[in-house]
Amino acid sequence: MSRRVVVIGSGLGGLVTSYLLSKQGDCVTILEHDKRPGGSLQAFYRDGIRFDTGFHFVGGMAEGGPLYPYFHDLGLDRLAWTPLDGHEIWLGDKQYVIPNGQERWLRYMQDLFPHQKTNIDELLRVCREAVECPLQETMPYWEQNAWQWLEKTIDDPILRDLISGSSMLVELNRETLPLFAFAEIVYSYVYSSHRLREGGAPIIEHLLGGVLAHGGSIRCSSTVIRILEKDGRAAGVQLQSGEVIEADIVLSAIHPQETMNLLSDNTSMRKVYRRRIDKLVDSMGSFTANIKFRKGSLSLRDVPIYVHKEGADIWSYNAPPVEHLLLHSYPEQDAMDIIVPMAWTNVAQWDGTQVGHRGQDYELFKKEILSQCLALAETALPGITDAVEQVWTSTPLTWKNYFLSHNGTSYGVCKDCNAPESTILMPKTPLPGLFLTGQSMILHGIMGTTISGFISAQFLGATQPPSNSLQGA
Ligand SMILES: Cc1cc2nc3c(=O)[nH]c(=O)nc-3n(C[C@H](O)[C@H](O)[C@H](O)COP(=O)(O)OP(=O)(O)OC[C@H]3O[C@@H](n4cnc5c(N)ncnc54)[C@H](O)[C@@H]3O)c2cc1C
């Protein structure tokens, strides 16, 4: 008999797991707080321009890459992907145009740093080994400190900066970042990077289309406010409207601390697990400027551009001051996103205020960050400030507002090499019938969240991991 599964949240994590469960025959109902599905995969329009929110490009999905088997299984490899030629890194006013593809990447780095040739080989070997290793054998890579390993492997500081300079997605932290998370990012982008001209919409349509075709359903503007329990197991959810939806399995695809908040005071969930979840630390949020340029005023390059201020520490992000940023261009639209990591503490004072009514001091704060962003971006794109026609800005508060994102975090829970067992979450919780998926589980980003989605589905008996992937989770 098919199981009734309710899924909380329709971001990539919820969609991937729902797709796999519904394909297997489960009766899936996705409940989404926002009025549109997709979470961070969504795009939005301002003045006729389409901007991405949390999906700009993805690494490792070329055939043979670490993401490829997962996307192939989901049918996502058939979307109209545009391969990108690599990425740019700016260290101060020095530009590095780094190609994709293992051979090209190796040749570029080794030509630039001939004295580091063996070290570069070793770096790539270890990253590949970590990524290709069956998941149950990856613990040594989780326990190893990424920074210490990098320092030991590469002794040229500029090369270290170049290797780390495109890793904004993992939140570099000298004390805590596990080698596994670092290796995944480095290796996937050495392998390849791709984008979709239409943003995340085709991914949402494909996965949601699959769920609907397999008899599942989705309800937007349906905020879950309570996970219901019966006889010591999760038995359904209650919506903000008061409606109750019964289920055999509740799959939460939102932040784990928010999941715990949905349990009642007399829950059967073990206290020790709740305490463990309470202690998890969030990754930073983001400040984003979505910019429309005057037509033809700038020649935009169709690759991610990472700009780091002269002498700034690449292993320490947090604006203000703005010392690191990512430029993501839409050359076909004369538009761009500037993305800067920003901790919740910078905006916490305005928590509880409403969009558009956060006050003058909030507007001034955003204005100041924007001007710092443009000043730094001038290094890579001279004339950018004068070319701006219109600009819209958002902060971690915006993410909290739209997606109920916990403390406005961009990438969910941080992983810690000093405590991998407590910071890597498995799908099964101690409360029977309650399972987790989404970016906070194992890894974040499009690749990490997809892998987490497969692992959750596997725990629920729906699938085997694709061949040539993180097998045997
Ligand atoms: C600015 C930014 C840029 C990024 N760029 C990239 C990139 O280029 N490449 C990349 O690989 N990764 C990128 N990422 C990361 C990537 O977007 C995420 O890791 C991934 O999309 C997370 O998916 P998710 O399903 O776990 O969470 P989400 O997408 O956050 O989905 C969670 C969903 O749950 C819903 N929800 C929350 N609470 C409730 C509730 N109580 N009831 C019902 N629904 C609820 C939310 O509305 C949301 O739709 C970026 C992230 C940010 C913030």
PDBQT file of the ligand as one rigid body, heavy atoms in Angstrom, charges set to zero:
ROOT
HETATM    1  C1  LIG A 501      22.320  34.201  -2.508  1.00  0.00    +0.000 C 
HETATM    2  C2  LIG A 501      22.538  32.716  -2.706  1.00  0.00    +0.000 A 
HETATM    3  C3  LIG A 501      23.139  32.275  -3.860  1.00  0.00    +0.000 A 
HETATM    4  C4  LIG A 501      23.349  30.903  -4.059  1.00  0.00    +0.000 A 
HETATM    5  N1  LIG A 501      23.929  30.500  -5.235  1.00  0.00    +0.000 NA
HETATM    6  C5  LIG A 501      24.167  29.183  -5.414  1.00  0.00    +0.000 A 
HETATM    7  C6  LIG A 501      24.776  28.733  -6.620  1.00  0.00    +0.000 A 
HETATM    8  O1  LIG A 501      25.041  29.523  -7.532  1.00  0.00    +0.000 OA
HETATM    9  N2  LIG A 501      25.068  27.413  -6.745  1.00  0.00    +0.000 N 
HETATM   10  C7  LIG A 501      24.782  26.509  -5.756  1.00  0.00    +0.000 A 
HETATM   11  O2  LIG A 501      25.118  25.324  -5.899  1.00  0.00    +0.000 OA
HETATM   12  N3  LIG A 501      24.155  26.900  -4.605  1.00  0.00    +0.000 NA
HETATM   13  C8  LIG A 501      23.838  28.201  -4.422  1.00  0.00    +0.000 A 
HETATM   14  N4  LIG A 501      23.213  28.606  -3.281  1.00  0.00    +0.000 N 
HETATM   15  C9  LIG A 501      22.820  27.583  -2.284  1.00  0.00    +0.000 C 
HETATM   16  C10 LIG A 501      21.564  26.816  -2.721  1.00  0.00    +0.000 C 
HETATM   17  O3  LIG A 501      20.592  27.717  -3.204  1.00  0.00    +0.000 OA
HETATM   18  C11 LIG A 501      20.965  26.064  -1.525  1.00  0.00    +0.000 C 
HETATM   19  O4  LIG A 501      21.971  25.277  -0.911  1.00  0.00    +0.000 OA
HETATM   20  C12 LIG A 501      19.794  25.136  -1.886  1.00  0.00    +0.000 C 
HETATM   21  O5  LIG A 501      18.966  25.666  -2.893  1.00  0.00    +0.000 OA
HETATM   22  C13 LIG A 501      18.966  24.873  -0.618  1.00  0.00    +0.000 C 
HETATM   23  O6  LIG A 501      17.809  24.101  -0.902  1.00  0.00    +0.000 OA
HETATM   24  P1  LIG A 501      16.843  23.629   0.269  1.00  0.00    +0.000 P 
HETATM   25  O7  LIG A 501      15.743  22.867  -0.353  1.00  0.00    +0.000 OA
HETATM   26  O8  LIG A 501      17.609  22.933   1.337  1.00  0.00    +0.000 OA
HETATM   27  O9  LIG A 501      16.304  24.965   0.979  1.00  0.00    +0.000 OA
HETATM   28  P2  LIG A 501      15.356  26.143   0.453  1.00  0.00    +0.000 P 
HETATM   29  O10 LIG A 501      15.573  26.421  -0.973  1.00  0.00    +0.000 OA
HETATM   30  O11 LIG A 501      15.537  27.255   1.428  1.00  0.00    +0.000 OA
HETATM   31  O12 LIG A 501      13.874  25.563   0.616  1.00  0.00    +0.000 OA
HETATM   32  C14 LIG A 501      13.167  25.512   1.824  1.00  0.00    +0.000 C 
HETATM   33  C15 LIG A 501      11.703  25.779   1.511  1.00  0.00    +0.000 C 
HETATM   34  O13 LIG A 501      10.925  25.519   2.682  1.00  0.00    +0.000 OA
HETATM   35  C16 LIG A 501       9.914  26.498   2.766  1.00  0.00    +0.000 C 
HETATM   36  N5  LIG A 501       9.472  26.552   4.182  1.00  0.00    +0.000 N 
HETATM   37  C17 LIG A 501      10.197  26.986   5.252  1.00  0.00    +0.000 A 
HETATM   38  N6  LIG A 501       9.474  26.834   6.378  1.00  0.00    +0.000 NA
HETATM   39  C18 LIG A 501       8.281  26.304   6.011  1.00  0.00    +0.000 A 
HETATM   40  C19 LIG A 501       7.113  25.906   6.739  1.00  0.00    +0.000 A 
HETATM   41  N7  LIG A 501       7.027  26.032   8.078  1.00  0.00    +0.000 N 
HETATM   42  N8  LIG A 501       6.049  25.401   6.051  1.00  0.00    +0.000 NA
HETATM   43  C20 LIG A 501       6.112  25.251   4.696  1.00  0.00    +0.000 A 
HETATM   44  N9  LIG A 501       7.206  25.600   3.975  1.00  0.00    +0.000 NA
HETATM   45  C21 LIG A 501       8.272  26.116   4.618  1.00  0.00    +0.000 A 
HETATM   46  C22 LIG A 501      10.582  27.768   2.265  1.00  0.00    +0.000 C 
HETATM   47  O14 LIG A 501       9.638  28.739   1.865  1.00  0.00    +0.000 OA
HETATM   48  C23 LIG A 501      11.416  27.214   1.105  1.00  0.00    +0.000 C 
HETATM   49  O15 LIG A 501      10.687  27.219  -0.098  1.00  0.00    +0.000 OA
HETATM   50  C24 LIG A 501      22.956  29.961  -3.068  1.00  0.00    +0.000 A 
HETATM   51  C25 LIG A 501      22.316  30.412  -1.903  1.00  0.00    +0.000 A 
HETATM   52  C26 LIG A 501      22.104  31.775  -1.725  1.00  0.00    +0.000 A 
HETATM   53  C27 LIG A 501      21.400  32.236  -0.476  1.00  0.00    +0.000 C 
ENDROOT
TORSDOF 0
